[in-house]
Amino acid sequence: MDFTVRPMKTSDIPDVFAIDKASATLYWPERSYHFEVEKNDASRPFVAVGSDGEILGFIVFWLIIDEAHLANFAVSEPARCRGIGRALLMQGLKTCYSGGARISFLEVRAGNAPALHLYESCGYHTESIRKQYYQDNHEDALLMNLDPEDYEKLMKEETI
Ligand SMILES: CC(C)(COP(=O)(O)OP(=O)(O)OC[C@H]1O[C@@H](n2cnc3c(N)ncnc32)[C@H](O)[C@@H]1OP(=O)(O)O)[C@@H](O)C(=O)NCCC(=O)NCCS
C-alpha cells in the first residue's frame, strides 16, 4: 500500500480520533490530540497518509530528555498488516533519537499479540508486569523497554 508518514496536524484530529476510538477500549478524548499537536512541546505525533489523502494510522511519542515514551498508537483496521505500524513506530523512534532519546518505554496489554510481535521485532523487551492494570477487563500490562544498545542498533540497521 502506498503511504507516507508526516507530523500530525490539527486538521487530522477527527480522523485520528476515529481510528483510536475504533481500535481501543480506553481511547483518548479528542481534546487530548489538540493538546498533543498544539501545546505539548514534548509531543512527537505522526500520521500515515494514503495516496488518496486518507489518514491510515497515527502514533504519539513523548520525548522527555533522553527517553522516548510511546503514548498512543493505532492503524485503521482495513490498513493493518501492510507495514504502516512499523513505519510509524520507526518514524517516532528516529525523531526522538535525533532529539536526544537513547532509551524507549511503552506499555501494552499482555494479550495484544500483533503489537507485542511488532515491539519485540524492533528490540523492545518486557521489563515488568503490572497485574490486572487495565480497568476495563483487568488485563495485565507489560512494561517494555528498548534499551540504549538495542535502540542504537535499530537506528543503524533501519532506513525509512
Ligand atoms: C499494533 C498495530 C498498530 C500494528 O500495525 P500494523 O500496521 O498492522 O503493523 P505492520 O503491518 O507494520 O506489522 C509489523 C509487525 O507487526 C506484527 N504483526 C502485525 N499484525 C500482526 C498480527 N495480526 N499477528 C501477529 N503479528 C502481527 C508482525 O511482527 C509484523 O512484522 P512483519 O512486518 O515482519 O510481518 C495494529 O495492529 C493496531 O492498530 N492494533 C490496535 C491498536 C493497538 O493495539 N495499538 C498498540 C497499543 S500498545
PDBQT file of the ligand as one rigid body, heavy atoms in Angstrom, charges set to zero:
ROOT
HETATM    1  C1  LIG A 201      -0.348  -2.851  16.593  1.00  0.00    +0.000 C 
HETATM    2  C2  LIG A 201      -0.700  -2.216  15.241  1.00  0.00    +0.000 C 
HETATM    3  C3  LIG A 201      -0.519  -0.700  15.363  1.00  0.00    +0.000 C 
HETATM    4  C4  LIG A 201       0.250  -2.772  14.176  1.00  0.00    +0.000 C 
HETATM    5  O1  LIG A 201       0.008  -2.063  12.973  1.00  0.00    +0.000 OA
HETATM    6  P1  LIG A 201       0.182  -2.757  11.519  1.00  0.00    +0.000 P 
HETATM    7  O2  LIG A 201       0.167  -1.669  10.517  1.00  0.00    +0.000 OA
HETATM    8  O3  LIG A 201      -0.788  -3.850  11.363  1.00  0.00    +0.000 OA
HETATM    9  O4  LIG A 201       1.652  -3.362  11.681  1.00  0.00    +0.000 OA
HETATM   10  P2  LIG A 201       2.641  -3.795  10.498  1.00  0.00    +0.000 P 
HETATM   11  O5  LIG A 201       1.857  -4.191   9.290  1.00  0.00    +0.000 OA
HETATM   12  O6  LIG A 201       3.670  -2.726  10.344  1.00  0.00    +0.000 OA
HETATM   13  O7  LIG A 201       3.299  -5.096  11.105  1.00  0.00    +0.000 OA
HETATM   14  C5  LIG A 201       4.521  -5.031  11.731  1.00  0.00    +0.000 C 
HETATM   15  C6  LIG A 201       4.775  -6.287  12.510  1.00  0.00    +0.000 C 
HETATM   16  O8  LIG A 201       3.756  -6.429  13.495  1.00  0.00    +0.000 OA
HETATM   17  C7  LIG A 201       3.476  -7.801  13.708  1.00  0.00    +0.000 C 
HETATM   18  N1  LIG A 201       2.066  -8.039  13.427  1.00  0.00    +0.000 N 
HETATM   19  C8  LIG A 201       1.202  -7.199  12.835  1.00  0.00    +0.000 A 
HETATM   20  N2  LIG A 201      -0.021  -7.741  12.817  1.00  0.00    +0.000 NA
HETATM   21  C9  LIG A 201       0.081  -8.952  13.397  1.00  0.00    +0.000 A 
HETATM   22  C10 LIG A 201      -0.841  -9.968  13.719  1.00  0.00    +0.000 A 
HETATM   23  N3  LIG A 201      -2.151  -9.844  13.402  1.00  0.00    +0.000 N 
HETATM   24  N4  LIG A 201      -0.393 -11.060  14.374  1.00  0.00    +0.000 NA
HETATM   25  C11 LIG A 201       0.914 -11.177  14.712  1.00  0.00    +0.000 A 
HETATM   26  N5  LIG A 201       1.840 -10.227  14.440  1.00  0.00    +0.000 NA
HETATM   27  C12 LIG A 201       1.420  -9.139  13.804  1.00  0.00    +0.000 A 
HETATM   28  C13 LIG A 201       4.390  -8.567  12.806  1.00  0.00    +0.000 C 
HETATM   29  O9  LIG A 201       5.538  -8.855  13.596  1.00  0.00    +0.000 OA
HETATM   30  C14 LIG A 201       4.746  -7.579  11.730  1.00  0.00    +0.000 C 
HETATM   31  O10 LIG A 201       6.011  -7.929  11.302  1.00  0.00    +0.000 OA
HETATM   32  P3  LIG A 201       6.322  -8.217   9.756  1.00  0.00    +0.000 P 
HETATM   33  O11 LIG A 201       6.448  -6.832   9.175  1.00  0.00    +0.000 OA
HETATM   34  O12 LIG A 201       7.613  -8.927   9.818  1.00  0.00    +0.000 OA
HETATM   35  O13 LIG A 201       5.181  -9.002   9.198  1.00  0.00    +0.000 OA
HETATM   36  C15 LIG A 201      -2.164  -2.555  14.820  1.00  0.00    +0.000 C 
HETATM   37  O14 LIG A 201      -2.360  -3.955  14.933  1.00  0.00    +0.000 OA
HETATM   38  C16 LIG A 201      -3.228  -1.841  15.637  1.00  0.00    +0.000 C 
HETATM   39  O15 LIG A 201      -3.586  -0.701  15.359  1.00  0.00    +0.000 OA
HETATM   40  N6  LIG A 201      -3.764  -2.513  16.668  1.00  0.00    +0.000 N 
HETATM   41  C17 LIG A 201      -4.813  -1.924  17.505  1.00  0.00    +0.000 C 
HETATM   42  C18 LIG A 201      -4.275  -0.793  18.360  1.00  0.00    +0.000 C 
HETATM   43  C19 LIG A 201      -3.104  -1.241  19.197  1.00  0.00    +0.000 C 
HETATM   44  O16 LIG A 201      -3.037  -2.372  19.652  1.00  0.00    +0.000 OA
HETATM   45  N7  LIG A 201      -2.151  -0.317  19.414  1.00  0.00    +0.000 N 
HETATM   46  C20 LIG A 201      -0.957  -0.580  20.203  1.00  0.00    +0.000 C 
HETATM   47  C21 LIG A 201      -1.264  -0.323  21.633  1.00  0.00    +0.000 C 
HETATM   48  S1  LIG A 201       0.155  -0.623  22.665  1.00  0.00    +0.000 SA
ENDROOT
TORSDOF 0
